[in-house]
Amino acid sequence: MFEKFKELLVDELQVDEDKITLEAELSNDLGINSIELAELVMRCEETFGIDIGDEDIQKFTTVGDVVEYLNSLN
């Protein structure tokens, strides 16, 4: 799941692949703003065929948070 999510970050938001780790913070380390996060969530929903609630999005601080969430749905 980490690799699939990493691909989304690189392809959709042009995030530097070398900066993407499970500990990397979406905002502080990767520079993802709220609009980009919304786009990323929509892309995840499309790619993985899921719905992500607003309350869950607020818990996404690190790449690992998102990966853990995605893993919990499978």
ABEGO torsion letter per residue (X at the ends): XAAAAAAAAAAAAGBBAAABBAABBAAAAAGBBAAAAAAAAAAAAAAAGBBBBAAAAAABABAAAAAAAAAAAX
